[in-house]
Amino acid sequence: MIKTLLYLAAFLTLFTLEVSFIHALPVPFDRMPLMLTSVVFLYLYVGFPAVLWWLIFHGILLQVFVLDFAPFHLLAYIAAAIVTVLASKHVFSNRSFYGVASTTALAIVTVLLVEILLSVIGTFFGQVSVPFGILLHVRLWGIALSALVLLLLFPLSTKLRGALHSLFQHYT
């Protein structure tokens, strides 16, 4: 029960930080996909498989509250979760900076591709679609900012990894 509450509190903290703080920053810093970067880091580097559900819940909350500019967030973040698992198991299996950064970039590209696909499908049904240039611009900045955050996290990762393991694994 305590572990579930910790995961829920961590998820809500990251979600709130991304939606309220990150999105209030000036361009291009408001493009940082904090939840996606955190999930890939925690899943691939620290080894918490339960955090993949955070991407799905993130997509649900974005969909429910209409907090982003592209339709059907849930489908994009489900695809990102699947790509994260497949890439971490079959392509980038080591816990290096390059593996985590590449998996994060691949997940962001997956979100971009699903958003483009859904925008194209939406135009056939009369929905207003987001221009591809805007989607591409936002996601490319997201990749660059995610790599920068991961570059800053990795020197602290040994201490951070131990602290996260003691926090989340203590209550199993």
N, C-alpha and C positions, 0 to 999 in steps of 0.2 A: 504494500500500500504506500509506504513512504517512497519507494523507488518510483512508483507511478506518479506521485505528486511532484517529485523532483523533476522527472521528465516533462511533466505538464508545465511546471513553473519555468523550466528552461526554454521550452517551446514558446510559451506566451511571452517571455522576455525577449527572445530573438524576434518573434513576429512583431511585437510592439516597437522594438528598436528599428526594424526595417521599415515598417509602415509609417511610423510617426517621426523618427529622427532622421534616418537615412534619406527618406523621400523629401525631407525639408531642407536638405543640404543644397548648395548651389550646383548647377550643372558643371561638370559631369559626375560629381561625387554622388549625386542622387541615383545613379544607375547601378550602384553596388548591390548585387543579389546576396545579402547577408545570410539569409536562411539557407540558400542552396550551397553557398561556400561552407557554411558551418556544418551542414549535414554531410557533405562529402568529406570534410576534414575529420569529423567525428566517426564516420563510418569506416573510411579507408585507413586513416592514420591511427586513431585511438581504438577502433574495433568495437563500436556500439551499433549493432545491426538494427536496434529498435528505432534509431533516429531516422531511418528511411520513411517511417510513417509521418514524420514531420513534414516532408515534402508534400505528401498527399493532403494532410490537414492544412498546410499552407495554401495549397491550391483551392481547397474547399472554402477557406476563409476569404481568400481573394475573390472567389466566385460569388460567395454570399453577399459580401459587402461591396462588391464592384470597386475594388481598390486599385486596379491596374488598367491598362489601356487596351489589352487584347482580350478576346472572348475565350471562354472555356479554359480557364486556368487549370482546373483539375486535370484535364487530359494532358496538358503540357507537363505538369509536375509528376504525374504518374509515369509518363514516358521518360522523364529525367531520372526518376527513381530506378526504373528498369535499366536504363543505360548505365547508371552509376554502378549497379550491382554487376552487370555483365562486364563493364570495363574493368572494374576492380578485381574480378575473378579471373578474367581471361586475357586482359591486355596489360593493365598497369597493376600488377599484383604486389609490387614492392611498396614500401611505405616511404619512399623518397619524396622530396619536394616536387620533382618532375611528374611522378605518378599521380600525386594528389592534384597538382595544378592542371595536368592534362585531363584527368577525370572530371574536374570541375569545369574546364573549358568545354569538354564534350557534352556534359550535362546542360550547360548554357546553350550550346549550339542546338541540342535536341529541343529545348524549350523554344528557341527561335524557329526551328523548322516546323514544329507543331503549330506555333502561333501563325506562321505564314500559311500553312496548309489550311488551318481553320478560318483564317481571314479570307482566303480564296473561296472556300466552300461557303462562307457566310455571304459573300457578294452575290452568289447565285440565289440566295434566299432573301435578298433585299436588305441585308444588314450593312451598315456603314463599316468599312474595313479600315484598319490602320495602314497607312502607306508603308510599303516594305522598307523604304529608306529609314524611316523612324525606328521600326523594329530592329533593323540591322544596326543602326547607330547605338541604340540602347543596349543591345546584347554584346556588341563589341566592346563598349566601355565597361560592361559588366565583367567580361573576361579579363580585361586589363586590370580593373580594380580588384577582382578576386585574386589574381596572381600577385598583386602588390600586398594584399592582406595576408595571403599565405606566406609570402616572402618574409613578412614581419612576424608571423606566428611561428615559423619553423625554428628560429633561434631560441624561442621560449618553449618549444614543444616538449622537451624532456620534462621540464617542471610542470607544464600544463597537462601533459599526458598523465603523470603521476597523480596530480590533484584531481583530474577528472575521474580517473579510475577509482581513487579512494572515495570520491563523493558518490558516484553512481553504483559501484560494485559493493560498497559497504553494506547496502541495504537489500542485498539479494537473499 
